[in-house]
């Protein structure tokens, strides 16, 4: 295995992880504002990560759309 390719993949993975963490943090901060509700779904390599600033449960994206959370 090429060491440069391996390091590039690790750096890319770490960079994406940090960006995702920042995105969720900013969504959290925005959701704390009055009158703003956040519902976020991130699909990465076949896995979903979700965040919601609202108290009602949304099980999937189809329910989110039908509830008006677009």
C-alpha positions as a Markdown table, in Angstrom:
| # | Residue | x | y | z |
|---|---|---|---|---|
| 1 | Unk | 0.0 | 0.0 | 0.0 |
| 2 | Unk | 1.3 | 3.4 | -0.9 |
| 3 | Unk | 2.0 | 5.5 | 2.3 |
| 4 | Unk | 1.0 | 8.8 | 0.6 |
| 5 | Unk | -2.3 | 7.4 | -0.5 |
| 6 | Unk | -3.0 | 6.0 | 3.0 |
| 7 | Unk | -2.1 | 9.4 | 4.6 |
| 8 | Unk | -4.3 | 11.2 | 2.1 |
| 9 | Unk | -7.3 | 9.0 | 2.9 |
| 10 | Unk | -6.8 | 9.5 | 6.6 |
| 11 | Unk | -6.5 | 13.3 | 6.3 |
| 12 | Unk | -9.6 | 13.4 | 4.1 |
| 13 | Unk | -11.5 | 11.3 | 6.5 |
| 14 | Unk | -10.5 | 13.5 | 9.5 |
| 15 | Unk | -11.3 | 16.6 | 7.5 |
| 16 | Unk | -14.8 | 15.3 | 6.7 |
| 17 | Unk | -15.3 | 14.3 | 10.3 |
| 18 | Unk | -14.4 | 17.7 | 11.6 |
| 19 | Unk | -16.7 | 19.4 | 9.0 |
| 20 | Unk | -19.6 | 17.2 | 10.0 |
| 21 | Unk | -19.0 | 17.9 | 13.7 |
| 22 | Unk | -18.9 | 21.7 | 12.9 |
| 23 | Unk | -22.1 | 21.4 | 10.8 |
| 24 | Unk | -24.0 | 19.7 | 13.7 |
| 25 | Unk | -22.7 | 22.2 | 16.2 |
| 26 | Unk | -23.8 | 25.2 | 14.1 |
| 27 | Unk | -27.2 | 23.6 | 13.6 |
| 28 | Unk | -27.5 | 23.2 | 17.4 |
| 29 | Unk | -26.6 | 26.9 | 17.9 |
| 30 | Unk | -29.1 | 28.0 | 15.2 |
| 31 | Unk | -31.8 | 25.8 | 16.7 |
| 32 | Unk | -31.5 | 27.6 | 20.0 |
| 33 | Unk | -32.8 | 30.8 | 18.5 |
| 34 | Unk | -36.5 | 31.6 | 19.0 |
| 35 | Unk | -38.7 | 30.6 | 16.1 |
| 36 | Unk | -36.1 | 28.4 | 14.3 |
| 37 | Unk | -36.5 | 24.7 | 14.1 |
| 38 | Unk | -33.7 | 22.5 | 12.6 |
| 39 | Unk | -34.1 | 19.1 | 11.1 |
| 40 | Unk | -31.0 | 17.7 | 9.4 |
| 41 | Unk | -30.2 | 14.4 | 7.8 |
| 42 | Unk | -26.7 | 13.6 | 6.6 |
| 43 | Unk | -26.0 | 10.5 | 4.5 |
| 44 | Unk | -22.4 | 9.4 | 4.4 |
| 45 | Unk | -21.2 | 6.0 | 3.0 |
| 46 | Unk | -24.7 | 4.5 | 3.5 |
| 47 | Unk | -25.1 | 5.7 | 7.1 |
| 48 | Unk | -27.4 | 8.4 | 8.3 |
| 49 | Unk | -26.7 | 11.0 | 10.9 |
| 50 | Unk | -29.6 | 13.1 | 12.1 |
| 51 | Unk | -30.1 | 16.2 | 14.2 |
| 52 | Unk | -33.3 | 17.8 | 15.2 |
| 53 | Unk | -33.8 | 20.9 | 17.4 |
| 54 | Unk | -37.5 | 20.1 | 17.8 |
| 55 | Unk | -39.1 | 17.9 | 20.5 |
| 56 | Unk | -41.4 | 15.9 | 18.3 |
| 57 | Unk | -39.9 | 12.7 | 16.9 |
| 58 | Unk | -39.3 | 12.3 | 13.2 |
| 59 | Unk | -38.4 | 8.7 | 12.3 |
| 60 | Unk | -37.4 | 9.2 | 8.7 |
| 61 | Unk | -37.1 | 11.7 | 5.9 |
| 62 | Unk | -40.5 | 10.8 | 4.4 |
| 63 | Unk | -42.2 | 11.7 | 7.8 |
| 64 | Unk | -40.1 | 14.9 | 7.9 |
| 65 | Unk | -41.4 | 16.0 | 4.5 |
| 66 | Unk | -45.0 | 15.1 | 5.4 |
| 67 | Unk | -44.7 | 17.1 | 8.6 |
| 68 | Unk | -43.5 | 20.1 | 6.7 |
| 69 | Unk | -39.9 | 19.9 | 7.8 |
| 70 | Unk | -38.1 | 20.4 | 4.6 |
